[in-house]
Amino acid sequence: MTQAEREPENGKEKEKDREKEKDRDKEKEKEQRGVKRPIVPPVIPEPLQEQIQSNFIVVINPGSATLRIGRATDTLPVSIPHVIARRHKHQGQPRHEDPWLMREGLNKPESNEQRQNGLKMVDQAIWSKKMSNGARRIPVSADQARAFNKQMRPAVLDPSSRVKWTNTSHHPEFVVGEEALLVNPTDCYNIHWPIRRGQINLHGGPGGTLTAVMADLETIWSYAIQKFLEIPLRDLKYYRCILLVPDINNRQHVKELVNMLLMNMGFSGIVVHQESVCATFGSGLSSACVIDVGDQKTSVCCVEDGVSHRNSRLCLAYGGLDVTRCFFWLIQRAGFPYRECQLSSKTDCLLLQQLKETFCHLEQDISGLKDHEFQLRNPDSPAVLYQLRLGDEKLQAPMALFYPATFGIVGQKMTSLQQRSQGDSEDPHDEQYLMGTQSKQDQSAKATAERKTFPKPSGFDGESCSQNPEPSDRSHSQEMDLGHSQSDCLTGNEVEESPFAVMSRRTAISQFEGKALGIDKAILHSIDCCASDETKKKMYSCILVVGGGLMFHGSQEFLQHRILNKMPPSFRRVVENVEVITRPKDMDPRLIAWKGGAVLACLDTTQELWIYQREWQRFGVRMLRERAAFVW
C-alpha cells in the first residue's frame, strides 16, 4: 500500500479516536454529576420555543399556609409551610410574628355572644337530623366530658421529646418552611406569612410593605426551587413557570408577582391562570361548581368549559384554620387537659391542627362520649401522653363552616365579591378607558337618535343600553357584582346612575359583604348567579370540593344532603342527580389545583398563553390583558 493510500485511513482512525475520547469525557461528567436530570435543555431555536419540554416547566400554587411547587412532569408537588423567619438587622430590635391561628375581630364584646348563638344553631341542626338507622342522636353536654378531663394528668413517655428547635447558631439570614415554625421564640427572628386569605399580606408592622412581602415570596420560592427541585437559580432562564392565582385577585399584586418571576428570578416565560379552572383540569371535569376550602379562605366559582363565570365568584374569609380555632374553644369548654395550650404558640398551633384532622368529622351516626389520647412532643420538654374524652365537639367544629357565626368574628368583611379595577397607568386601554369611551359612544348615539327621530317612550334608553356590544362586557370584567339575580338593581354603569342610585347600590353590596354565608348558602348563591337554567343544572349536577379545609369523614354525604334540602324546588324536579365530588380520581383534594396547572402545561392551547421575558420587558402589564386565559 502506498503512502498516499495510508494517509486517509490514518485520518479516519484519528477521528474515531477523538470521538471515543469525547464519549469517555461525557461518561466521566455524568458519573461526577450522579446522572441527575439535565440542567440545560437542548438548544431551541427562537421560532420553535413553544415546543419546550414539560420537565422544564415549574408549576407554582401559592396558598395562604402552604406552598405547592414542582415540575409539570412530577407526580406530586413539594408542599412546604408558606412561612419565613428573618433575622433581626439590629440587636435589641423588638420581635414581630405574624399571627397564625389568631385574627382580628375575635375579642370584640359581641364575639362571645355571637359564638354562643352560632353554637345553638349548630346544635339545633344536629338534633333535627336523624341517624341512618332512624334513631335520634343522644344529647351530650360538655359538662359530662369536663368532669373526666379535669382529673386527667399526663403520663411521661420519654424524658426527651426528640423534637428540637431549629439550629440558628450560625446566624442564617433567613429560615424557610417547617424550620421557620420551629425557630426558638427567644432567637432574634421575625416570623412572616407572606399571603393571608389568598392575598398579599400587607400590614403596618415590620415587613408589611409590598416590597418586603415580595422579597419574602422571592426568597421562599427560590429556596424551594433550589433545595427541592434541584434547579440552580442561574438556570431558570431555561425554564418557564405556570402561576396559579385566586379567582378574585388584586391585579396590582398579580402584576408584581409576574414581574418578580420574570425579571427577578429569571424565568423565560410565564402563564397565569385561575385556581378554580385549574381545579377542573386536575379533576378531569369540563364544568363544575368549584368550592376551594383552604386554610384561611373559601372561594366558590362556577366553571364551564374552562371559563370561570365572573358573576358567580365569591370569597369567604374563613377556612380550615378557623375550624381549628373553633375546635380549641370547644375542647376548652370540655376541660382540655393540656391547660398550657396557647394560640400564640406555633408548636401548640401544630398540635391543634393535628387534633382537628384526627378527631373531627361530619358523620351523623357517630354520637356519644368517646375516649381519645394524644401525644405532646415540644422542644426542650419530655414527651407526654394525654387522655381526652370528647362528645359532639368533634362534629360541632366542622359544622361551623355551615354556621360561620360560631367562629365569633365580629366587624370584619366576611364575603368578598369581584371588585372593579382601579386602573393601571401602564395599561392605557384597560377597562377604565373602555368604560369612558363606551359612555361617550352611548351619549353620541343617543344625541343622534334624538335628532333623527321623535322622542321615545320611557324605558327605551334602558333597553338600548342593555344591548351593549362585546367591549362593554369586557369593560365590566372586574365590576363588583352580586350575580345575575341581583345585578339588575345592584350593578350598572356608574356614569349613567344618579348619586342616590350609586349610594343605594354600594350600601346593598356593603351589607351583603358583611354577611357570613355558610358554605352551602354560598354554593346556592353562586349557582343562582349563572346566566341560564341550563348552566345552573350543570352546576348542580357537579359540585367539586377541593382544598384541605373540608377533609372530614362524611363531608361528601353531609354537603350533598344540605344542598338537596336547600336548592330551589324548580331545580329539584329537573336535576337528576346532585353529585358532590370530594376526592376526584381518588386524589388528595389539596393537590387538585396544582395538578391542573401541570395538565395545563401539556395542552397545545397553552402555547398561545405564554408571556415571554422580552415581551414583559417591552410591554409590561399589557401582556396580561392580551395573553391571560381569563378576562383581565
C-alpha positions as CSV (number, residue, x, y, z in Angstrom):
1,M,0.0,0.0,0.0
2,T,1.3,3.4,-1.0
3,Q,1.9,6.3,1.4
4,A,-0.9,8.3,-0.3
5,E,-3.4,5.5,0.4
6,R,-2.3,5.1,4.1
7,E,-2.9,8.8,4.9
8,P,-6.7,8.9,4.5
9,E,-7.0,5.7,6.6
10,N,-4.9,7.2,9.4
11,G,-7.1,10.3,9.3
12,K,-10.2,8.2,9.8
13,E,-8.7,6.3,12.7
14,K,-7.7,9.6,14.4
15,E,-11.3,10.9,14.0
16,K,-12.6,7.7,15.6
17,D,-10.1,8.1,18.5
18,R,-11.3,11.6,19.1
19,E,-14.9,10.6,19.1
20,K,-14.2,7.8,21.6
21,E,-12.3,10.3,23.9
22,K,-15.3,12.7,23.8
23,D,-17.6,9.8,24.7
24,R,-15.3,8.9,27.6
25,D,-15.3,12.6,28.8
26,K,-19.1,12.7,28.7
27,E,-19.3,9.5,30.8
28,K,-16.9,10.9,33.4
29,E,-19.0,14.1,33.6
30,K,-22.2,12.0,34.1
31,E,-20.5,10.0,36.9
32,Q,-19.4,13.2,38.6
33,R,-22.9,14.7,38.4
34,G,-24.6,11.5,39.6
35,V,-26.6,11.3,36.4
36,K,-29.4,13.7,37.5
37,R,-32.0,15.4,35.4
38,P,-30.4,17.5,32.6
39,I,-29.9,21.1,33.9
40,V,-29.9,22.8,30.5
41,P,-32.4,21.7,27.8
42,P,-31.4,21.2,24.2
43,V,-30.9,24.5,22.4
44,I,-34.3,25.6,21.0
45,P,-34.4,27.9,18.0
46,E,-36.4,31.1,18.6
47,P,-39.3,30.2,16.3
48,L,-39.8,26.8,17.9
49,Q,-39.8,28.0,21.6
50,E,-43.3,26.7,22.1
51,Q,-42.2,23.1,22.0
52,I,-40.4,23.3,25.4
53,Q,-40.4,20.0,27.3
54,S,-42.8,19.8,30.3
55,N,-40.0,18.9,32.7
56,F,-38.7,22.5,32.1
57,I,-42.0,24.0,33.3
58,V,-42.4,24.8,37.0
59,V,-45.9,25.0,38.4
60,I,-46.4,27.2,41.5
61,N,-49.6,27.2,43.6
62,P,-49.0,29.7,46.5
63,G,-51.5,29.1,49.3
64,S,-52.0,31.1,52.4
65,A,-50.5,28.4,54.7
66,T,-48.8,26.0,52.2
67,L,-46.7,26.5,49.1
68,R,-47.1,23.7,46.5
69,I,-44.4,23.7,43.8
70,G,-43.0,21.2,41.3
71,R,-42.2,20.4,37.7
72,A,-45.1,19.8,35.4
73,T,-43.9,16.2,35.0
74,D,-43.8,15.4,38.7
75,T,-46.5,13.1,40.1
76,L,-46.9,15.2,43.2
77,P,-45.7,18.7,44.2
78,V,-43.5,19.6,47.1
79,S,-45.6,21.1,49.9
80,I,-44.0,23.3,52.5
81,P,-45.4,25.8,55.0
82,H,-45.5,29.2,53.3
83,V,-43.6,31.0,56.1
84,I,-40.2,32.6,56.5
85,A,-38.2,33.6,59.6
86,R,-35.9,36.6,59.0
87,R,-33.0,37.5,61.4
88,H,-33.2,40.9,63.0
89,K,-31.0,43.5,61.3
90,H,-30.2,45.3,64.6
91,Q,-29.6,44.0,68.1
92,G,-32.4,44.7,70.6
93,Q,-35.0,45.0,67.8
94,P,-38.5,44.1,69.1
95,R,-39.6,40.7,67.8
96,H,-42.5,40.6,65.3
97,E,-44.6,37.5,64.5
98,D,-47.5,37.4,62.0
99,P,-50.4,35.7,63.7
100,W,-51.2,32.2,62.6
101,L,-54.4,31.0,64.2
102,M,-55.4,34.4,65.7
103,R,-57.1,37.1,63.6
104,E,-58.9,40.4,64.1
105,G,-62.5,40.5,65.2
106,L,-62.3,37.7,67.8
107,N,-62.0,39.8,71.0
108,K,-64.9,42.2,70.5
109,P,-67.6,42.5,73.2
110,E,-70.1,40.8,70.9
111,S,-67.8,37.9,69.9
112,N,-68.7,35.5,72.7
113,E,-72.5,36.1,72.3
114,Q,-72.2,35.5,68.6
115,R,-70.2,32.4,69.1
116,Q,-72.9,31.0,71.6
117,N,-75.7,31.9,69.1
118,G,-73.9,30.1,66.3
119,L,-73.4,27.0,68.5
120,K,-77.1,26.9,69.3
121,M,-77.8,26.8,65.6
122,V,-75.3,24.0,65.1
123,D,-76.8,22.0,67.9
124,Q,-80.3,22.5,66.5
125,A,-79.2,21.3,63.1
126,I,-77.5,18.2,64.7
127,W,-80.6,17.2,66.7
128,S,-83.0,17.8,63.9
129,K,-81.3,15.2,61.6
130,K,-81.8,11.6,62.4
131,M,-79.1,8.9,62.2
132,S,-79.2,6.4,59.3
133,N,-81.0,3.8,61.5
134,G,-83.8,6.3,62.1
135,A,-82.9,6.9,65.8
136,R,-82.3,10.3,67.3
137,R,-78.8,11.3,68.5
138,I,-78.1,11.0,72.2
139,P,-77.5,14.6,73.5
140,V,-74.1,15.0,75.2
141,S,-73.3,18.1,77.2
142,A,-69.8,19.5,77.7
143,D,-70.2,19.1,81.5
144,Q,-70.1,15.3,81.2
145,A,-66.7,15.3,79.4
146,R,-65.3,18.1,81.6
147,A,-65.6,16.1,84.9
148,F,-63.4,13.3,83.3
149,N,-60.9,15.6,81.6
150,K,-60.2,17.7,84.6
151,Q,-59.0,14.6,86.5
152,M,-56.6,13.6,83.8
153,R,-52.8,14.0,84.3
154,P,-50.2,13.5,81.6
155,A,-48.1,10.3,81.5
156,V,-44.4,10.8,80.6
157,L,-43.4,8.6,77.7
158,D,-39.9,9.7,77.2
159,P,-37.6,12.2,79.1
160,S,-36.7,13.8,75.8
161,S,-39.3,14.7,73.1
162,R,-36.7,14.2,70.4
163,V,-38.0,17.4,68.8
164,K,-35.5,20.2,68.7
165,W,-35.6,23.9,68.0
166,T,-34.1,24.9,64.6
167,N,-30.4,25.4,65.0
168,T,-29.6,29.1,64.4
169,S,-26.2,29.2,66.0
170,H,-24.6,30.1,62.6
171,H,-27.0,33.1,62.4
172,P,-28.6,32.4,59.0
173,E,-30.2,35.4,57.4
174,F,-33.5,33.6,56.9
175,V,-35.1,30.2,57.6
176,V,-38.0,28.8,55.5
177,G,-40.8,26.3,55.9
178,E,-41.0,23.8,58.7
179,E,-37.7,25.0,60.1
180,A,-39.2,28.5,60.4
181,L,-42.0,27.1,62.5
182,L,-39.5,25.6,64.9
183,V,-37.4,28.7,65.4
184,N,-37.0,29.3,69.2
185,P,-39.1,32.3,70.3
186,T,-36.1,33.6,72.2
187,D,-34.0,33.8,69.0
188,C,-33.8,37.2,67.2
189,Y,-36.1,36.3,64.2
190,N,-39.3,37.8,62.9
191,I,-41.9,35.4,61.5
192,H,-43.7,36.3,58.3
193,W,-46.6,34.7,56.4
194,P,-46.5,36.5,53.0
195,I,-50.0,35.5,52.0
196,R,-53.2,36.0,54.1
197,R,-56.6,34.7,53.0
198,G,-55.3,34.4,49.4
199,Q,-54.0,37.9,49.1
200,I,-50.6,39.5,49.6
201,N,-50.3,40.1,53.4
202,L,-49.8,43.9,53.7
203,H,-49.9,45.3,57.2
204,G,-48.4,48.2,59.2
205,G,-45.9,46.1,61.2
206,P,-42.3,45.2,60.3
207,G,-42.0,43.5,56.9
208,G,-45.6,44.5,56.0
209,T,-44.8,46.7,52.9
210,L,-45.3,45.4,49.4
211,T,-41.6,45.5,48.7
212,A,-40.8,43.5,51.9
213,V,-43.5,40.9,51.2
214,M,-42.4,40.4,47.6
215,A,-38.9,39.9,48.8
216,D,-40.1,37.2,51.3
217,L,-42.0,35.4,48.5
218,E,-39.0,35.5,46.2
219,T,-36.8,34.1,49.0
220,I,-39.2,31.3,49.8
221,W,-39.8,30.3,46.2
222,S,-36.1,30.5,45.3
223,Y,-35.2,28.3,48.3
224,A,-37.8,25.7,47.3
225,I,-36.7,25.6,43.7
226,Q,-33.0,25.1,44.7
227,K,-33.5,22.7,47.6
228,F,-36.4,20.5,46.4
229,L,-36.4,20.8,42.6
230,E,-32.6,20.9,42.4
231,I,-32.6,23.7,39.9
232,P,-29.8,26.3,40.2
233,L,-31.2,29.8,40.1
234,R,-28.8,30.7,37.2
235,D,-30.5,28.0,35.1
236,L,-34.1,29.4,35.5
237,K,-33.6,31.2,32.1
238,Y,-34.1,27.7,30.5
239,Y,-37.4,27.2,32.5
240,R,-40.9,28.5,32.3
241,C,-43.5,29.0,35.0
242,I,-47.2,28.4,35.5
243,L,-48.6,30.6,38.3
244,L,-52.0,29.8,39.9
245,V,-53.9,32.9,41.2
246,P,-57.2,33.2,43.1
247,D,-60.3,33.9,41.0
248,I,-60.9,37.1,42.9
249,N,-57.4,38.7,42.9
250,N,-55.7,42.1,43.2
251,R,-54.4,42.9,39.7
252,Q,-51.6,45.1,41.0
253,H,-50.4,42.2,43.1
254,V,-50.6,39.7,40.2
255,K,-48.6,42.2,38.1
256,E,-45.9,42.3,40.9
257,L,-45.7,38.5,41.1
258,V,-45.3,38.2,37.3
259,N,-42.6,40.9,37.3
260,M,-40.8,39.1,40.2
261,L,-40.8,35.7,38.4
262,L,-39.7,37.0,35.0
263,M,-37.3,39.9,35.9
264,N,-36.0,39.0,39.4
265,M,-36.0,35.2,39.4
266,G,-35.3,35.0,35.6
267,F,-37.9,32.5,34.2
268,S,-38.0,32.8,30.4
269,G,-41.8,32.7,30.2
270,I,-45.0,32.5,32.3
271,V,-48.6,31.6,32.1
272,V,-51.1,32.9,34.7
273,H,-54.3,31.0,35.3
274,Q,-57.1,30.8,37.9
275,E,-57.2,28.2,40.6
276,S,-60.8,27.2,40.0
277,V,-60.3,26.5,36.3
278,C,-57.1,24.5,37.1
279,A,-59.1,22.5,39.6
280,T,-61.4,21.3,36.9
281,F,-58.4,20.5,34.7
282,G,-56.9,18.5,37.5
283,S,-60.1,16.5,38.2
284,G,-60.8,15.9,34.5
285,L,-64.1,17.8,34.5
286,S,-65.3,20.1,31.8
287,S,-67.8,22.0,34.0
288,A,-68.3,22.2,37.8
289,C,-69.2,24.5,40.7
290,V,-65.8,24.6,42.4
291,I,-65.5,25.1,46.1
292,D,-61.9,25.6,47.3
293,V,-61.9,25.4,51.1
294,G,-58.4,26.5,52.1
295,D,-56.7,27.2,55.4
296,Q,-57.8,30.8,55.6
297,K,-60.4,31.4,52.9
298,T,-63.1,29.6,51.0
299,S,-63.7,30.5,47.3
300,V,-66.7,29.5,45.3
301,C,-67.0,29.8,41.5
302,C,-68.8,28.2,38.6
303,V,-66.6,27.0,35.8
304,E,-67.9,26.0,32.4
305,D,-65.7,24.7,29.6
306,G,-62.6,26.2,31.1
307,V,-64.1,29.6,31.7
308,S,-64.8,31.0,35.2
309,H,-68.2,32.9,35.4
310,R,-67.3,36.2,37.0
311,N,-70.8,36.8,38.3
312,S,-70.6,33.5,40.3
313,R,-67.3,34.3,42.2
314,L,-67.5,34.6,45.9
315,C,-64.7,34.5,48.5
316,L,-65.5,33.8,52.1
317,A,-63.0,35.0,54.8
318,Y,-62.8,31.7,56.7
319,G,-61.3,28.3,56.3
320,G,-59.7,25.3,58.0
321,L,-57.7,27.4,60.5
322,D,-60.9,28.9,61.8
323,V,-62.3,25.4,62.3
324,T,-59.1,24.6,64.3
325,R,-59.6,27.7,66.5
326,C,-63.3,26.8,67.0
327,F,-62.4,23.3,67.9
328,F,-59.9,24.6,70.5
329,W,-62.6,26.8,72.1
330,L,-65.0,23.8,72.2
331,I,-62.5,21.4,73.8
332,Q,-61.6,24.1,76.3
333,R,-65.2,24.1,77.4
334,A,-64.9,20.3,77.8
335,G,-61.9,20.7,80.1
336,F,-59.0,20.2,77.7
337,P,-56.3,18.5,79.9
338,Y,-53.3,20.3,78.2
339,R,-54.1,23.6,80.0
340,E,-50.9,25.4,78.9
341,C,-52.0,25.4,75.3
342,Q,-51.8,28.8,73.7
343,L,-53.0,30.0,70.2
344,S,-49.9,32.3,70.1
345,S,-47.5,29.3,70.3
346,K,-46.5,27.8,66.9
347,T,-45.9,24.4,68.4
348,D,-49.4,24.4,70.0
349,C,-50.9,25.5,66.7
350,L,-49.3,22.5,65.0
351,L,-50.8,20.2,67.8
352,L,-54.3,21.7,67.4
353,Q,-54.2,21.2,63.7
354,Q,-53.2,17.6,64.2
355,L,-56.0,17.1,66.7
356,K,-58.6,18.6,64.4
357,E,-57.5,16.4,61.5
358,T,-57.5,13.3,63.6
359,F,-60.7,13.7,65.6
360,C,-63.2,15.9,63.8
361,H,-65.8,14.5,61.4
362,L,-69.2,15.2,59.7
363,E,-70.6,11.7,60.3
364,Q,-74.1,12.0,61.8
365,D,-74.0,8.4,63.0
366,I,-71.1,8.9,65.4
367,S,-72.5,10.1,68.7
368,G,-72.0,9.8,72.5
369,L,-68.8,10.2,74.6
370,K,-65.6,8.7,73.3
371,D,-62.2,8.4,74.9
372,H,-59.1,9.5,72.9
373,E,-55.4,10.0,73.5
374,F,-52.7,12.2,72.0
375,Q,-49.0,12.7,72.4
376,L,-47.4,16.1,73.1
377,R,-43.8,16.5,71.9
378,N,-42.5,20.0,72.4
379,P,-38.8,21.0,72.1
380,D,-36.9,21.1,75.4
381,S,-39.7,19.1,77.1
382,P,-40.4,15.5,77.8
383,A,-42.8,13.6,75.5
384,V,-46.1,13.1,77.4
385,L,-49.4,11.2,76.7
386,Y,-52.8,12.8,77.5
387,Q,-56.2,11.1,77.8
388,L,-59.1,13.1,76.4
389,R,-62.9,12.4,76.5
390,L,-65.0,14.2,73.8
391,G,-68.6,14.2,72.6
392,D,-70.2,16.4,70.0
393,E,-67.3,18.8,69.9
394,K,-65.8,16.7,67.1
395,L,-68.9,17.4,64.9
396,Q,-69.7,20.9,66.1
397,A,-66.3,22.4,65.0
398,P,-66.5,21.4,61.2
399,M,-70.2,22.4,61.2
400,A,-69.1,25.9,61.9
401,L,-68.3,26.1,58.1
402,F,-72.0,26.0,57.6
403,Y,-72.8,28.3,60.5
404,P,-69.9,30.8,60.5
405,A,-71.4,32.8,63.4
406,T,-69.8,30.1,65.5
407,F,-66.4,31.5,64.7
408,G,-67.2,34.6,66.7
409,I,-65.7,37.0,64.2
410,V,-67.2,40.5,64.6
411,G,-66.8,43.7,62.5
412,Q,-64.8,42.0,59.6
413,K,-65.6,41.8,55.9
414,M,-66.6,38.1,55.6
415,T,-67.7,37.9,51.9
416,S,-65.7,39.3,49.0
417,L,-67.1,39.9,45.5
418,Q,-65.3,40.8,42.3
419,Q,-64.0,44.4,42.6
420,R,-63.8,46.8,39.8
421,S,-60.2,47.5,38.9
422,Q,-58.8,51.0,39.8
423,G,-56.9,51.1,36.5
424,D,-53.2,50.9,35.7
425,S,-51.1,53.8,34.3
426,E,-49.0,51.2,32.3
427,D,-52.1,49.9,30.6
428,P,-53.9,52.8,28.9
429,H,-56.5,50.7,27.2
430,D,-57.8,49.0,30.4
431,E,-61.4,48.8,31.5
432,Q,-61.4,52.4,32.7
433,Y,-60.6,53.6,29.2
434,L,-63.2,51.2,27.7
435,M,-65.9,52.4,30.1
436,G,-65.1,56.1,29.3
437,T,-65.2,55.6,25.6
438,Q,-68.3,53.4,25.8
439,S,-70.1,56.1,27.7
440,K,-69.2,58.7,25.1
441,Q,-70.3,56.4,22.3
442,D,-73.7,55.9,24.1
443,Q,-74.2,59.6,24.6
444,S,-73.3,60.3,21.0
445,A,-75.7,57.6,19.7
446,K,-78.5,59.0,21.9
447,A,-77.9,62.5,20.6
448,T,-78.0,61.3,17.0
449,A,-81.2,59.3,17.6
450,E,-82.9,62.3,19.3
451,R,-82.1,64.5,16.3
452,K,-83.4,62.0,13.7
453,T,-86.5,60.6,15.4
454,F,-89.4,61.6,17.7
455,P,-89.0,61.2,21.4
456,K,-89.3,57.6,22.5
457,P,-91.4,56.3,25.4
458,S,-89.7,56.0,28.8
459,G,-87.7,52.8,29.2
460,F,-86.4,52.9,25.6
461,D,-83.0,54.1,26.6
462,G,-82.7,51.4,29.2
463,E,-83.4,48.8,26.5
464,S,-80.8,50.2,24.2
465,C,-78.2,50.3,27.0
466,S,-78.9,46.6,27.7
467,Q,-77.7,45.7,24.2
468,N,-74.2,46.9,24.6
469,P,-71.6,45.4,22.3
470,E,-69.0,43.0,23.5
471,P,-66.3,45.5,24.6
472,S,-68.7,46.8,27.2
473,D,-68.9,43.3,28.7
474,R,-65.1,43.2,28.9
475,S,-65.0,46.6,30.4
476,H,-67.1,45.4,33.4
477,S,-64.9,42.3,33.9
478,Q,-63.9,43.3,37.4
479,E,-67.0,45.3,38.3
480,M,-68.4,44.4,41.7
481,D,-71.4,42.1,41.1
482,L,-73.9,40.2,43.2
483,G,-74.7,38.0,40.2
484,H,-77.5,37.6,37.8
485,S,-80.3,37.6,40.3
486,Q,-79.3,40.9,41.9
487,S,-77.3,42.5,39.1
488,D,-80.3,44.5,37.8
489,C,-80.6,46.5,40.9
490,L,-77.1,46.5,42.3
491,T,-74.8,46.9,39.3
492,G,-74.7,49.1,36.2
493,N,-72.8,51.9,34.6
494,E,-71.9,54.4,37.3
495,V,-71.7,57.2,34.7
496,E,-75.4,56.9,33.9
497,E,-76.6,56.5,37.5
498,S,-77.7,59.3,39.8
499,P,-75.7,59.8,43.0
500,F,-78.5,58.4,45.1
501,A,-78.7,55.2,43.0
502,V,-74.9,54.7,43.2
503,M,-75.1,55.2,47.0
504,S,-78.0,52.7,47.3
505,R,-76.2,50.1,45.2
506,R,-73.0,50.4,47.2
507,T,-74.9,50.2,50.5
508,A,-76.6,47.0,49.3
509,I,-73.3,45.5,48.3
510,S,-71.7,46.5,51.6
511,Q,-74.5,44.9,53.6
512,F,-74.1,41.7,51.5
513,E,-70.3,41.6,52.1
514,G,-70.8,42.0,55.8
515,K,-72.8,38.7,56.0
516,A,-71.0,35.5,56.8
517,L,-72.5,33.0,54.4
518,G,-72.2,29.3,55.2
519,I,-70.6,27.1,52.5
520,D,-73.9,25.6,51.4
521,K,-75.6,29.0,51.0
522,A,-72.6,30.3,49.2
523,I,-72.8,27.4,46.7
524,L,-76.5,28.0,46.1
525,H,-75.9,31.8,45.6
526,S,-73.0,31.2,43.2
527,I,-75.1,28.8,41.1
528,D,-78.0,31.1,41.1
529,C,-75.8,33.8,39.6
530,C,-75.2,31.7,36.4
531,A,-76.9,33.2,33.3
532,S,-79.0,30.3,32.1
533,D,-81.1,27.5,33.7
534,E,-79.1,25.0,31.6
535,T,-75.8,26.2,33.1
536,K,-77.4,26.0,36.6
537,K,-78.5,22.4,36.0
538,K,-74.9,21.6,35.0
539,M,-73.5,23.1,38.2
540,Y,-76.0,21.3,40.5
541,S,-75.0,18.1,38.8
542,C,-71.3,18.5,39.5
543,I,-70.1,20.2,42.7
544,L,-66.4,19.9,43.1
545,V,-64.8,20.4,46.6
546,V,-61.0,20.9,46.7
547,G,-58.6,22.2,49.3
548,G,-57.8,20.8,52.7
549,G,-60.4,22.7,54.8
550,L,-63.3,20.2,54.4
551,M,-61.3,16.9,54.5
552,F,-63.5,15.4,57.2
553,H,-65.0,11.9,57.3
554,G,-68.6,12.1,56.0
555,S,-68.2,15.6,54.4
556,Q,-69.4,14.4,51.0
557,E,-72.7,13.0,52.2
558,F,-73.2,15.9,54.6
559,L,-72.8,18.6,51.9
560,Q,-74.9,16.7,49.4
561,H,-77.8,16.4,51.9
562,R,-77.7,20.2,52.7
563,I,-77.6,21.2,49.0
564,L,-80.5,18.8,48.2
565,N,-82.6,20.3,51.1
566,K,-81.9,23.9,50.2
567,M,-81.8,24.0,46.4
568,P,-84.8,25.7,44.7
569,P,-87.8,23.3,44.2
570,S,-87.9,24.1,40.5
571,F,-84.4,22.6,40.0
572,R,-85.0,19.7,42.5
573,R,-87.5,18.4,39.9
574,V,-85.3,18.7,36.8
575,V,-81.8,17.9,38.2
576,E,-81.5,14.1,38.0
577,N,-78.6,13.8,40.4
578,V,-76.8,16.3,42.7
579,E,-73.2,15.0,42.8
580,V,-70.7,16.3,45.3
581,I,-67.1,15.2,44.4
582,T,-64.6,15.5,47.3
583,R,-61.9,13.1,46.0
584,P,-61.8,13.2,42.2
585,K,-59.8,10.3,40.8
586,D,-59.1,9.3,44.4
587,M,-56.6,12.2,44.6
588,D,-55.7,14.4,47.6
589,P,-58.1,17.4,47.2
590,R,-55.3,19.7,48.4
591,L,-53.3,18.9,45.2
592,I,-56.0,19.1,42.6
593,A,-55.4,22.7,41.6
594,W,-51.7,22.2,41.3
595,K,-52.3,19.0,39.2
596,G,-54.5,21.1,36.9
597,G,-51.6,23.5,36.4
598,A,-49.4,20.6,35.4
599,V,-52.1,19.4,33.0
600,L,-52.3,22.9,31.6
601,A,-48.5,22.8,30.8
602,C,-49.1,19.9,28.4
603,L,-52.1,21.3,26.5
604,D,-51.5,22.6,22.9
605,T,-53.7,25.6,23.5
606,T,-51.4,26.8,26.3
607,Q,-48.8,27.7,23.7
608,E,-50.8,30.9,22.9
609,L,-50.8,32.0,26.6
610,W,-47.1,32.2,27.3
611,I,-45.7,35.7,28.2
612,Y,-42.0,35.8,27.5
613,Q,-39.4,37.8,29.4
614,R,-38.6,40.1,26.4
615,E,-42.3,40.8,25.8
616,W,-42.8,41.7,29.5
617,Q,-39.8,44.0,29.4
618,R,-41.2,45.8,26.5
619,F,-45.0,45.9,27.1
620,G,-45.4,45.1,30.8
621,V,-48.9,44.5,32.2
622,R,-50.4,45.0,28.8
623,M,-49.3,41.4,28.0
624,L,-51.5,40.1,30.8
625,R,-54.5,41.7,29.1
626,E,-53.5,40.2,25.8
627,R,-52.4,36.7,26.9
628,A,-54.2,35.8,30.2
629,A,-56.7,32.9,29.7
630,F,-59.3,34.9,31.7
631,V,-60.7,38.5,31.2
632,W,-58.0,40.8,32.7
